[in-house]
Amino acid sequence: MSLSTLAASTAAHGSSPHCVRLCTRADLVAHSGVVAWHAGHQIAIFYLPGRPDAADDRSRQPEDAADRSRQPEDAAGDCLYAVDNRDPFSGANVIGRGIIGELQGERVVASPLYKQHFRLRDGVCLEDPEQRLQTWPVALRGDDVVLLEADTRS
């Protein structure tokens, strides 16, 4: 699996003040992870091009309908996920080097060190639900991968 450390986040030209550019589509590696730096965090970005994420669709319950707006899929079926790069079990920044797969009907990334599986949609560890990775909402905007930040204005 490839790992690309990308330049610090900068605001994308012409985008909403609440979208922060993390990298470009060209920086992404299909079915793999890259790592970007934003606000003191290493963020592992996983890119699954050209198909809906069926694992997440099957696992959703009706009460998850409000969360459906956070589904990381665009019109072309490309899926993006962004999670903390720091493995909570080892303390190492390695999640971006993890292997993407499906386990228990969930799209996951397996930590390359101790092999725990973290759900990409919410960061929860399947083996130890008390442990989780922080997640960020991300999207493709043209050729840019952007972090969707909440509006903090009053």
Phi and psi in radians as a Rosetta constraint file:
Dihedral C 1 N 2 CA 2 C 2 CIRCULARHARMONIC -1.512 0.35
Dihedral N 2 CA 2 C 2 N 3 CIRCULARHARMONIC 2.671 0.35
Dihedral C 2 N 3 CA 3 C 3 CIRCULARHARMONIC -2.346 0.35
Dihedral N 3 CA 3 C 3 N 4 CIRCULARHARMONIC 2.151 0.35
Dihedral C 3 N 4 CA 4 C 4 CIRCULARHARMONIC -2.025 0.35
Dihedral N 4 CA 4 C 4 N 5 CIRCULARHARMONIC 2.173 0.35
Dihedral C 4 N 5 CA 5 C 5 CIRCULARHARMONIC -1.597 0.35
Dihedral N 5 CA 5 C 5 N 6 CIRCULARHARMONIC 2.121 0.35
Dihedral C 5 N 6 CA 6 C 6 CIRCULARHARMONIC -1.781 0.35
Dihedral N 6 CA 6 C 6 N 7 CIRCULARHARMONIC 2.806 0.35
Dihedral C 6 N 7 CA 7 C 7 CIRCULARHARMONIC -1.060 0.35
Dihedral N 7 CA 7 C 7 N 8 CIRCULARHARMONIC 2.811 0.35
Dihedral C 7 N 8 CA 8 C 8 CIRCULARHARMONIC -0.975 0.35
Dihedral N 8 CA 8 C 8 N 9 CIRCULARHARMONIC 2.625 0.35
Dihedral C 8 N 9 CA 9 C 9 CIRCULARHARMONIC -1.102 0.35
Dihedral N 9 CA 9 C 9 N 10 CIRCULARHARMONIC 2.467 0.35
Dihedral C 9 N 10 CA 10 C 10 CIRCULARHARMONIC -2.406 0.35
Dihedral N 10 CA 10 C 10 N 11 CIRCULARHARMONIC 2.659 0.35
Dihedral C 10 N 11 CA 11 C 11 CIRCULARHARMONIC -1.175 0.35
Dihedral N 11 CA 11 C 11 N 12 CIRCULARHARMONIC 2.404 0.35
Dihedral C 11 N 12 CA 12 C 12 CIRCULARHARMONIC -1.314 0.35
Dihedral N 12 CA 12 C 12 N 13 CIRCULARHARMONIC 2.449 0.35
Dihedral C 12 N 13 CA 13 C 13 CIRCULARHARMONIC -1.146 0.35
Dihedral N 13 CA 13 C 13 N 14 CIRCULARHARMONIC 2.303 0.35
Dihedral C 13 N 14 CA 14 C 14 CIRCULARHARMONIC 1.331 0.35
Dihedral N 14 CA 14 C 14 N 15 CIRCULARHARMONIC 0.106 0.35
Dihedral C 14 N 15 CA 15 C 15 CIRCULARHARMONIC -1.744 0.35
Dihedral N 15 CA 15 C 15 N 16 CIRCULARHARMONIC 2.947 0.35
Dihedral C 15 N 16 CA 16 C 16 CIRCULARHARMONIC -0.991 0.35
Dihedral N 16 CA 16 C 16 N 17 CIRCULARHARMONIC 2.565 0.35
Dihedral C 16 N 17 CA 17 C 17 CIRCULARHARMONIC -1.124 0.35
Dihedral N 17 CA 17 C 17 N 18 CIRCULARHARMONIC -0.156 0.35
Dihedral C 17 N 18 CA 18 C 18 CIRCULARHARMONIC -1.815 0.35
Dihedral N 18 CA 18 C 18 N 19 CIRCULARHARMONIC 0.222 0.35
Dihedral C 18 N 19 CA 19 C 19 CIRCULARHARMONIC -1.992 0.35
Dihedral N 19 CA 19 C 19 N 20 CIRCULARHARMONIC 2.245 0.35
Dihedral C 19 N 20 CA 20 C 20 CIRCULARHARMONIC -2.005 0.35
Dihedral N 20 CA 20 C 20 N 21 CIRCULARHARMONIC 2.187 0.35
Dihedral C 20 N 21 CA 21 C 21 CIRCULARHARMONIC -1.258 0.35
Dihedral N 21 CA 21 C 21 N 22 CIRCULARHARMONIC 2.192 0.35
Dihedral C 21 N 22 CA 22 C 22 CIRCULARHARMONIC -1.721 0.35
Dihedral N 22 CA 22 C 22 N 23 CIRCULARHARMONIC -0.703 0.35
Dihedral C 22 N 23 CA 23 C 23 CIRCULARHARMONIC -2.949 0.35
Dihedral N 23 CA 23 C 23 N 24 CIRCULARHARMONIC -2.996 0.35
Dihedral C 23 N 24 CA 24 C 24 CIRCULARHARMONIC -1.950 0.35
Dihedral N 24 CA 24 C 24 N 25 CIRCULARHARMONIC 2.877 0.35
Dihedral C 24 N 25 CA 25 C 25 CIRCULARHARMONIC -1.002 0.35
Dihedral N 25 CA 25 C 25 N 26 CIRCULARHARMONIC -0.620 0.35
Dihedral C 25 N 26 CA 26 C 26 CIRCULARHARMONIC -1.134 0.35
Dihedral N 26 CA 26 C 26 N 27 CIRCULARHARMONIC -0.416 0.35
Dihedral C 26 N 27 CA 27 C 27 CIRCULARHARMONIC -1.336 0.35
Dihedral N 27 CA 27 C 27 N 28 CIRCULARHARMONIC -0.346 0.35
Dihedral C 27 N 28 CA 28 C 28 CIRCULARHARMONIC -1.305 0.35
Dihedral N 28 CA 28 C 28 N 29 CIRCULARHARMONIC 2.594 0.35
Dihedral C 28 N 29 CA 29 C 29 CIRCULARHARMONIC -2.057 0.35
Dihedral N 29 CA 29 C 29 N 30 CIRCULARHARMONIC 2.096 0.35
Dihedral C 29 N 30 CA 30 C 30 CIRCULARHARMONIC -0.990 0.35
Dihedral N 30 CA 30 C 30 N 31 CIRCULARHARMONIC 2.350 0.35
Dihedral C 30 N 31 CA 31 C 31 CIRCULARHARMONIC 1.026 0.35
Dihedral N 31 CA 31 C 31 N 32 CIRCULARHARMONIC 0.585 0.35
Dihedral C 31 N 32 CA 32 C 32 CIRCULARHARMONIC -2.651 0.35
Dihedral N 32 CA 32 C 32 N 33 CIRCULARHARMONIC -3.116 0.35
Dihedral C 32 N 33 CA 33 C 33 CIRCULARHARMONIC -2.043 0.35
Dihedral N 33 CA 33 C 33 N 34 CIRCULARHARMONIC 2.636 0.35
Dihedral C 33 N 34 CA 34 C 34 CIRCULARHARMONIC -2.281 0.35
Dihedral N 34 CA 34 C 34 N 35 CIRCULARHARMONIC 2.841 0.35
Dihedral C 34 N 35 CA 35 C 35 CIRCULARHARMONIC -2.164 0.35
Dihedral N 35 CA 35 C 35 N 36 CIRCULARHARMONIC 2.324 0.35
Dihedral C 35 N 36 CA 36 C 36 CIRCULARHARMONIC -2.109 0.35
Dihedral N 36 CA 36 C 36 N 37 CIRCULARHARMONIC 2.745 0.35
Dihedral C 36 N 37 CA 37 C 37 CIRCULARHARMONIC -1.862 0.35
Dihedral N 37 CA 37 C 37 N 38 CIRCULARHARMONIC 2.270 0.35
Dihedral C 37 N 38 CA 38 C 38 CIRCULARHARMONIC -2.602 0.35
Dihedral N 38 CA 38 C 38 N 39 CIRCULARHARMONIC 2.184 0.35
Dihedral C 38 N 39 CA 39 C 39 CIRCULARHARMONIC 0.837 0.35
Dihedral N 39 CA 39 C 39 N 40 CIRCULARHARMONIC 0.788 0.35
Dihedral C 39 N 40 CA 40 C 40 CIRCULARHARMONIC 1.429 0.35
Dihedral N 40 CA 40 C 40 N 41 CIRCULARHARMONIC 0.127 0.35
Dihedral C 40 N 41 CA 41 C 41 CIRCULARHARMONIC -2.079 0.35
Dihedral N 41 CA 41 C 41 N 42 CIRCULARHARMONIC 2.451 0.35
Dihedral C 41 N 42 CA 42 C 42 CIRCULARHARMONIC -1.543 0.35
Dihedral N 42 CA 42 C 42 N 43 CIRCULARHARMONIC 2.141 0.35
Dihedral C 42 N 43 CA 43 C 43 CIRCULARHARMONIC -1.967 0.35
Dihedral N 43 CA 43 C 43 N 44 CIRCULARHARMONIC 2.116 0.35
Dihedral C 43 N 44 CA 44 C 44 CIRCULARHARMONIC -1.504 0.35
Dihedral N 44 CA 44 C 44 N 45 CIRCULARHARMONIC 2.173 0.35
Dihedral C 44 N 45 CA 45 C 45 CIRCULARHARMONIC -1.951 0.35
Dihedral N 45 CA 45 C 45 N 46 CIRCULARHARMONIC 2.172 0.35
Dihedral C 45 N 46 CA 46 C 46 CIRCULARHARMONIC -1.953 0.35
Dihedral N 46 CA 46 C 46 N 47 CIRCULARHARMONIC 2.341 0.35
Dihedral C 46 N 47 CA 47 C 47 CIRCULARHARMONIC -2.109 0.35
Dihedral N 47 CA 47 C 47 N 48 CIRCULARHARMONIC 2.100 0.35
Dihedral C 47 N 48 CA 48 C 48 CIRCULARHARMONIC -2.067 0.35
Dihedral N 48 CA 48 C 48 N 49 CIRCULARHARMONIC 1.670 0.35
Dihedral C 48 N 49 CA 49 C 49 CIRCULARHARMONIC -1.394 0.35
Dihedral N 49 CA 49 C 49 N 50 CIRCULARHARMONIC 2.583 0.35
Dihedral C 49 N 50 CA 50 C 50 CIRCULARHARMONIC 1.215 0.35
Dihedral N 50 CA 50 C 50 N 51 CIRCULARHARMONIC 0.274 0.35
Dihedral C 50 N 51 CA 51 C 51 CIRCULARHARMONIC -2.742 0.35
Dihedral N 51 CA 51 C 51 N 52 CIRCULARHARMONIC 2.531 0.35
Dihedral C 51 N 52 CA 52 C 52 CIRCULARHARMONIC -1.090 0.35
Dihedral N 52 CA 52 C 52 N 53 CIRCULARHARMONIC 2.663 0.35
Dihedral C 52 N 53 CA 53 C 53 CIRCULARHARMONIC -1.519 0.35
Dihedral N 53 CA 53 C 53 N 54 CIRCULARHARMONIC 1.493 0.35
Dihedral C 53 N 54 CA 54 C 54 CIRCULARHARMONIC -1.054 0.35
Dihedral N 54 CA 54 C 54 N 55 CIRCULARHARMONIC -0.568 0.35
Dihedral C 54 N 55 CA 55 C 55 CIRCULARHARMONIC -1.052 0.35
Dihedral N 55 CA 55 C 55 N 56 CIRCULARHARMONIC -0.769 0.35
Dihedral C 55 N 56 CA 56 C 56 CIRCULARHARMONIC -1.189 0.35
Dihedral N 56 CA 56 C 56 N 57 CIRCULARHARMONIC -0.689 0.35
Dihedral C 56 N 57 CA 57 C 57 CIRCULARHARMONIC -1.089 0.35
Dihedral N 57 CA 57 C 57 N 58 CIRCULARHARMONIC -0.717 0.35
Dihedral C 57 N 58 CA 58 C 58 CIRCULARHARMONIC -1.188 0.35
Dihedral N 58 CA 58 C 58 N 59 CIRCULARHARMONIC -0.555 0.35
Dihedral C 58 N 59 CA 59 C 59 CIRCULARHARMONIC -1.474 0.35
Dihedral N 59 CA 59 C 59 N 60 CIRCULARHARMONIC -0.224 0.35
Dihedral C 59 N 60 CA 60 C 60 CIRCULARHARMONIC -1.296 0.35
Dihedral N 60 CA 60 C 60 N 61 CIRCULARHARMONIC 2.432 0.35
Dihedral C 60 N 61 CA 61 C 61 CIRCULARHARMONIC -1.800 0.35
Dihedral N 61 CA 61 C 61 N 62 CIRCULARHARMONIC 2.849 0.35
Dihedral C 61 N 62 CA 62 C 62 CIRCULARHARMONIC -0.952 0.35
Dihedral N 62 CA 62 C 62 N 63 CIRCULARHARMONIC -0.592 0.35
Dihedral C 62 N 63 CA 63 C 63 CIRCULARHARMONIC -1.204 0.35
Dihedral N 63 CA 63 C 63 N 64 CIRCULARHARMONIC -0.188 0.35
Dihedral C 63 N 64 CA 64 C 64 CIRCULARHARMONIC -1.518 0.35
Dihedral N 64 CA 64 C 64 N 65 CIRCULARHARMONIC 0.106 0.35
Dihedral C 64 N 65 CA 65 C 65 CIRCULARHARMONIC -1.018 0.35
Dihedral N 65 CA 65 C 65 N 66 CIRCULARHARMONIC -0.671 0.35
Dihedral C 65 N 66 CA 66 C 66 CIRCULARHARMONIC -1.130 0.35
Dihedral N 66 CA 66 C 66 N 67 CIRCULARHARMONIC -0.532 0.35
Dihedral C 66 N 67 CA 67 C 67 CIRCULARHARMONIC -1.367 0.35
Dihedral N 67 CA 67 C 67 N 68 CIRCULARHARMONIC -0.266 0.35
Dihedral C 67 N 68 CA 68 C 68 CIRCULARHARMONIC -1.024 0.35
Dihedral N 68 CA 68 C 68 N 69 CIRCULARHARMONIC -0.504 0.35
Dihedral C 68 N 69 CA 69 C 69 CIRCULARHARMONIC -1.137 0.35
Dihedral N 69 CA 69 C 69 N 70 CIRCULARHARMONIC -0.323 0.35
Dihedral C 69 N 70 CA 70 C 70 CIRCULARHARMONIC -1.591 0.35
Dihedral N 70 CA 70 C 70 N 71 CIRCULARHARMONIC 0.018 0.35
Dihedral C 70 N 71 CA 71 C 71 CIRCULARHARMONIC -0.988 0.35
Dihedral N 71 CA 71 C 71 N 72 CIRCULARHARMONIC 2.160 0.35
Dihedral C 71 N 72 CA 72 C 72 CIRCULARHARMONIC -1.445 0.35
Dihedral N 72 CA 72 C 72 N 73 CIRCULARHARMONIC 0.857 0.35
Dihedral C 72 N 73 CA 73 C 73 CIRCULARHARMONIC -2.141 0.35
Dihedral N 73 CA 73 C 73 N 74 CIRCULARHARMONIC 2.351 0.35
Dihedral C 73 N 74 CA 74 C 74 CIRCULARHARMONIC -1.734 0.35
Dihedral N 74 CA 74 C 74 N 75 CIRCULARHARMONIC -3.081 0.35
Dihedral C 74 N 75 CA 75 C 75 CIRCULARHARMONIC -1.067 0.35
Dihedral N 75 CA 75 C 75 N 76 CIRCULARHARMONIC -0.490 0.35
Dihedral C 75 N 76 CA 76 C 76 CIRCULARHARMONIC -1.465 0.35
Dihedral N 76 CA 76 C 76 N 77 CIRCULARHARMONIC -0.009 0.35
Dihedral C 76 N 77 CA 77 C 77 CIRCULARHARMONIC 1.490 0.35
Dihedral N 77 CA 77 C 77 N 78 CIRCULARHARMONIC 0.138 0.35
Dihedral C 77 N 78 CA 78 C 78 CIRCULARHARMONIC -1.308 0.35
Dihedral N 78 CA 78 C 78 N 79 CIRCULARHARMONIC 2.315 0.35
Dihedral C 78 N 79 CA 79 C 79 CIRCULARHARMONIC -1.954 0.35
Dihedral N 79 CA 79 C 79 N 80 CIRCULARHARMONIC 2.348 0.35
Dihedral C 79 N 80 CA 80 C 80 CIRCULARHARMONIC -2.156 0.35
Dihedral N 80 CA 80 C 80 N 81 CIRCULARHARMONIC 2.433 0.35
Dihedral C 80 N 81 CA 81 C 81 CIRCULARHARMONIC -2.305 0.35
Dihedral N 81 CA 81 C 81 N 82 CIRCULARHARMONIC 2.527 0.35
Dihedral C 81 N 82 CA 82 C 82 CIRCULARHARMONIC -2.303 0.35
Dihedral N 82 CA 82 C 82 N 83 CIRCULARHARMONIC 2.133 0.35
Dihedral C 82 N 83 CA 83 C 83 CIRCULARHARMONIC -2.344 0.35
Dihedral N 83 CA 83 C 83 N 84 CIRCULARHARMONIC 2.859 0.35
Dihedral C 83 N 84 CA 84 C 84 CIRCULARHARMONIC -1.042 0.35
Dihedral N 84 CA 84 C 84 N 85 CIRCULARHARMONIC 2.389 0.35
Dihedral C 84 N 85 CA 85 C 85 CIRCULARHARMONIC -1.387 0.35
Dihedral N 85 CA 85 C 85 N 86 CIRCULARHARMONIC -0.245 0.35
Dihedral C 85 N 86 CA 86 C 86 CIRCULARHARMONIC -1.486 0.35
Dihedral N 86 CA 86 C 86 N 87 CIRCULARHARMONIC 2.134 0.35
Dihedral C 86 N 87 CA 87 C 87 CIRCULARHARMONIC -1.313 0.35
Dihedral N 87 CA 87 C 87 N 88 CIRCULARHARMONIC 2.070 0.35
Dihedral C 87 N 88 CA 88 C 88 CIRCULARHARMONIC -1.190 0.35
Dihedral N 88 CA 88 C 88 N 89 CIRCULARHARMONIC -0.301 0.35
Dihedral C 88 N 89 CA 89 C 89 CIRCULARHARMONIC -1.487 0.35
Dihedral N 89 CA 89 C 89 N 90 CIRCULARHARMONIC -0.677 0.35
Dihedral C 89 N 90 CA 90 C 90 CIRCULARHARMONIC -1.794 0.35
Dihedral N 90 CA 90 C 90 N 91 CIRCULARHARMONIC -0.382 0.35
Dihedral C 90 N 91 CA 91 C 91 CIRCULARHARMONIC 1.406 0.35
Dihedral N 91 CA 91 C 91 N 92 CIRCULARHARMONIC 0.014 0.35
Dihedral C 91 N 92 CA 92 C 92 CIRCULARHARMONIC -1.560 0.35
Dihedral N 92 CA 92 C 92 N 93 CIRCULARHARMONIC 2.587 0.35
Dihedral C 92 N 93 CA 93 C 93 CIRCULARHARMONIC -1.521 0.35
Dihedral N 93 CA 93 C 93 N 94 CIRCULARHARMONIC 1.461 0.35
Dihedral C 93 N 94 CA 94 C 94 CIRCULARHARMONIC -2.347 0.35
Dihedral N 94 CA 94 C 94 N 95 CIRCULARHARMONIC -0.074 0.35
Dihedral C 94 N 95 CA 95 C 95 CIRCULARHARMONIC -1.032 0.35
Dihedral N 95 CA 95 C 95 N 96 CIRCULARHARMONIC -0.611 0.35
Dihedral C 95 N 96 CA 96 C 96 CIRCULARHARMONIC -1.067 0.35
Dihedral N 96 CA 96 C 96 N 97 CIRCULARHARMONIC -0.280 0.35
Dihedral C 96 N 97 CA 97 C 97 CIRCULARHARMONIC -1.699 0.35
Dihedral N 97 CA 97 C 97 N 98 CIRCULARHARMONIC 0.061 0.35
Dihedral C 97 N 98 CA 98 C 98 CIRCULARHARMONIC -1.235 0.35
Dihedral N 98 CA 98 C 98 N 99 CIRCULARHARMONIC 2.922 0.35
Dihedral C 98 N 99 CA 99 C 99 CIRCULARHARMONIC -1.716 0.35
Dihedral N 99 CA 99 C 99 N 100 CIRCULARHARMONIC 2.265 0.35
Dihedral C 99 N 100 CA 100 C 100 CIRCULARHARMONIC -1.481 0.35
Dihedral N 100 CA 100 C 100 N 101 CIRCULARHARMONIC 2.421 0.35
Dihedral C 100 N 101 CA 101 C 101 CIRCULARHARMONIC -2.822 0.35
Dihedral N 101 CA 101 C 101 N 102 CIRCULARHARMONIC -2.884 0.35
Dihedral C 101 N 102 CA 102 C 102 CIRCULARHARMONIC -2.265 0.35
Dihedral N 102 CA 102 C 102 N 103 CIRCULARHARMONIC 2.324 0.35
Dihedral C 102 N 103 CA 103 C 103 CIRCULARHARMONIC -2.527 0.35
Dihedral N 103 CA 103 C 103 N 104 CIRCULARHARMONIC 2.308 0.35
Dihedral C 103 N 104 CA 104 C 104 CIRCULARHARMONIC 0.940 0.35
Dihedral N 104 CA 104 C 104 N 105 CIRCULARHARMONIC 0.642 0.35
Dihedral C 104 N 105 CA 105 C 105 CIRCULARHARMONIC 1.285 0.35
Dihedral N 105 CA 105 C 105 N 106 CIRCULARHARMONIC 0.244 0.35
Dihedral C 105 N 106 CA 106 C 106 CIRCULARHARMONIC -2.094 0.35
Dihedral N 106 CA 106 C 106 N 107 CIRCULARHARMONIC 2.471 0.35
Dihedral C 106 N 107 CA 107 C 107 CIRCULARHARMONIC -1.301 0.35
Dihedral N 107 CA 107 C 107 N 108 CIRCULARHARMONIC 2.185 0.35
Dihedral C 107 N 108 CA 108 C 108 CIRCULARHARMONIC -2.331 0.35
Dihedral N 108 CA 108 C 108 N 109 CIRCULARHARMONIC 2.873 0.35
Dihedral C 108 N 109 CA 109 C 109 CIRCULARHARMONIC -2.101 0.35
Dihedral N 109 CA 109 C 109 N 110 CIRCULARHARMONIC 2.325 0.35
Dihedral C 109 N 110 CA 110 C 110 CIRCULARHARMONIC -1.666 0.35
Dihedral N 110 CA 110 C 110 N 111 CIRCULARHARMONIC 2.234 0.35
Dihedral C 110 N 111 CA 111 C 111 CIRCULARHARMONIC -1.065 0.35
Dihedral N 111 CA 111 C 111 N 112 CIRCULARHARMONIC 2.354 0.35
Dihedral C 111 N 112 CA 112 C 112 CIRCULARHARMONIC -1.253 0.35
Dihedral N 112 CA 112 C 112 N 113 CIRCULARHARMONIC -0.234 0.35
Dihedral C 112 N 113 CA 113 C 113 CIRCULARHARMONIC -1.589 0.35
Dihedral N 113 CA 113 C 113 N 114 CIRCULARHARMONIC -1.160 0.35
Dihedral C 113 N 114 CA 114 C 114 CIRCULARHARMONIC -1.836 0.35
Dihedral N 114 CA 114 C 114 N 115 CIRCULARHARMONIC 0.035 0.35
Dihedral C 114 N 115 CA 115 C 115 CIRCULARHARMONIC 1.245 0.35
Dihedral N 115 CA 115 C 115 N 116 CIRCULARHARMONIC 0.319 0.35
Dihedral C 115 N 116 CA 116 C 116 CIRCULARHARMONIC -1.146 0.35
Dihedral N 116 CA 116 C 116 N 117 CIRCULARHARMONIC 2.634 0.35
Dihedral C 116 N 117 CA 117 C 117 CIRCULARHARMONIC -1.878 0.35
Dihedral N 117 CA 117 C 117 N 118 CIRCULARHARMONIC 2.227 0.35
Dihedral C 117 N 118 CA 118 C 118 CIRCULARHARMONIC -2.003 0.35
Dihedral N 118 CA 118 C 118 N 119 CIRCULARHARMONIC 2.255 0.35
Dihedral C 118 N 119 CA 119 C 119 CIRCULARHARMONIC -1.130 0.35
Dihedral N 119 CA 119 C 119 N 120 CIRCULARHARMONIC 2.312 0.35
Dihedral C 119 N 120 CA 120 C 120 CIRCULARHARMONIC -1.248 0.35
Dihedral N 120 CA 120 C 120 N 121 CIRCULARHARMONIC -0.546 0.35
Dihedral C 120 N 121 CA 121 C 121 CIRCULARHARMONIC -1.261 0.35
Dihedral N 121 CA 121 C 121 N 122 CIRCULARHARMONIC -0.503 0.35
Dihedral C 121 N 122 CA 122 C 122 CIRCULARHARMONIC -2.411 0.35
Dihedral N 122 CA 122 C 122 N 123 CIRCULARHARMONIC 0.001 0.35
Dihedral C 122 N 123 CA 123 C 123 CIRCULARHARMONIC 1.397 0.35
Dihedral N 123 CA 123 C 123 N 124 CIRCULARHARMONIC -0.002 0.35
Dihedral C 123 N 124 CA 124 C 124 CIRCULARHARMONIC -1.244 0.35
Dihedral N 124 CA 124 C 124 N 125 CIRCULARHARMONIC 2.389 0.35
Dihedral C 124 N 125 CA 125 C 125 CIRCULARHARMONIC -1.384 0.35
Dihedral N 125 CA 125 C 125 N 126 CIRCULARHARMONIC 2.215 0.35
Dihedral C 125 N 126 CA 126 C 126 CIRCULARHARMONIC -1.218 0.35
Dihedral N 126 CA 126 C 126 N 127 CIRCULARHARMONIC -0.576 0.35
Dihedral C 126 N 127 CA 127 C 127 CIRCULARHARMONIC -1.403 0.35
Dihedral N 127 CA 127 C 127 N 128 CIRCULARHARMONIC -0.464 0.35
Dihedral C 127 N 128 CA 128 C 128 CIRCULARHARMONIC -2.535 0.35
Dihedral N 128 CA 128 C 128 N 129 CIRCULARHARMONIC 1.506 0.35
Dihedral C 128 N 129 CA 129 C 129 CIRCULARHARMONIC -1.041 0.35
Dihedral N 129 CA 129 C 129 N 130 CIRCULARHARMONIC -0.213 0.35
Dihedral C 129 N 130 CA 130 C 130 CIRCULARHARMONIC -1.258 0.35
Dihedral N 130 CA 130 C 130 N 131 CIRCULARHARMONIC -0.362 0.35
Dihedral C 130 N 131 CA 131 C 131 CIRCULARHARMONIC -1.731 0.35
Dihedral N 131 CA 131 C 131 N 132 CIRCULARHARMONIC 2.476 0.35
Dihedral C 131 N 132 CA 132 C 132 CIRCULARHARMONIC -2.694 0.35
Dihedral N 132 CA 132 C 132 N 133 CIRCULARHARMONIC 2.755 0.35
Dihedral C 132 N 133 CA 133 C 133 CIRCULARHARMONIC -1.697 0.35
Dihedral N 133 CA 133 C 133 N 134 CIRCULARHARMONIC 2.479 0.35
Dihedral C 133 N 134 CA 134 C 134 CIRCULARHARMONIC -1.137 0.35
Dihedral N 134 CA 134 C 134 N 135 CIRCULARHARMONIC 2.517 0.35
Dihedral C 134 N 135 CA 135 C 135 CIRCULARHARMONIC -2.083 0.35
Dihedral N 135 CA 135 C 135 N 136 CIRCULARHARMONIC 2.728 0.35
Dihedral C 135 N 136 CA 136 C 136 CIRCULARHARMONIC -2.309 0.35
Dihedral N 136 CA 136 C 136 N 137 CIRCULARHARMONIC 2.465 0.35
Dihedral C 136 N 137 CA 137 C 137 CIRCULARHARMONIC -1.335 0.35
Dihedral N 137 CA 137 C 137 N 138 CIRCULARHARMONIC 2.209 0.35
Dihedral C 137 N 138 CA 138 C 138 CIRCULARHARMONIC -2.286 0.35
Dihedral N 138 CA 138 C 138 N 139 CIRCULARHARMONIC 2.784 0.35
Dihedral C 138 N 139 CA 139 C 139 CIRCULARHARMONIC -2.694 0.35
Dihedral N 139 CA 139 C 139 N 140 CIRCULARHARMONIC 2.808 0.35
Dihedral C 139 N 140 CA 140 C 140 CIRCULARHARMONIC -1.598 0.35
Dihedral N 140 CA 140 C 140 N 141 CIRCULARHARMONIC 2.215 0.35
Dihedral C 140 N 141 CA 141 C 141 CIRCULARHARMONIC -2.149 0.35
Dihedral N 141 CA 141 C 141 N 142 CIRCULARHARMONIC 1.680 0.35
Dihedral C 141 N 142 CA 142 C 142 CIRCULARHARMONIC 1.176 0.35
Dihedral N 142 CA 142 C 142 N 143 CIRCULARHARMONIC -2.149 0.35
Dihedral C 142 N 143 CA 143 C 143 CIRCULARHARMONIC -1.704 0.35
Dihedral N 143 CA 143 C 143 N 144 CIRCULARHARMONIC 0.107 0.35
Dihedral C 143 N 144 CA 144 C 144 CIRCULARHARMONIC -1.771 0.35
Dihedral N 144 CA 144 C 144 N 145 CIRCULARHARMONIC 2.488 0.35
Dihedral C 144 N 145 CA 145 C 145 CIRCULARHARMONIC -1.685 0.35
Dihedral N 145 CA 145 C 145 N 146 CIRCULARHARMONIC 2.105 0.35
Dihedral C 145 N 146 CA 146 C 146 CIRCULARHARMONIC -2.107 0.35
Dihedral N 146 CA 146 C 146 N 147 CIRCULARHARMONIC 2.568 0.35
Dihedral C 146 N 147 CA 147 C 147 CIRCULARHARMONIC -1.562 0.35
Dihedral N 147 CA 147 C 147 N 148 CIRCULARHARMONIC 2.256 0.35
Dihedral C 147 N 148 CA 148 C 148 CIRCULARHARMONIC -1.646 0.35
Dihedral N 148 CA 148 C 148 N 149 CIRCULARHARMONIC 1.793 0.35
Dihedral C 148 N 149 CA 149 C 149 CIRCULARHARMONIC -1.582 0.35
Dihedral N 149 CA 149 C 149 N 150 CIRCULARHARMONIC 2.577 0.35
Dihedral C 149 N 150 CA 150 C 150 CIRCULARHARMONIC -1.212 0.35
Dihedral N 150 CA 150 C 150 N 151 CIRCULARHARMONIC 2.574 0.35
Dihedral C 150 N 151 CA 151 C 151 CIRCULARHARMONIC -1.288 0.35
Dihedral N 151 CA 151 C 151 N 152 CIRCULARHARMONIC 2.062 0.35
Dihedral C 151 N 152 CA 152 C 152 CIRCULARHARMONIC -1.798 0.35
Dihedral N 152 CA 152 C 152 N 153 CIRCULARHARMONIC 0.117 0.35
Dihedral C 152 N 153 CA 153 C 153 CIRCULARHARMONIC -1.325 0.35
Dihedral N 153 CA 153 C 153 N 154 CIRCULARHARMONIC 2.623 0.35
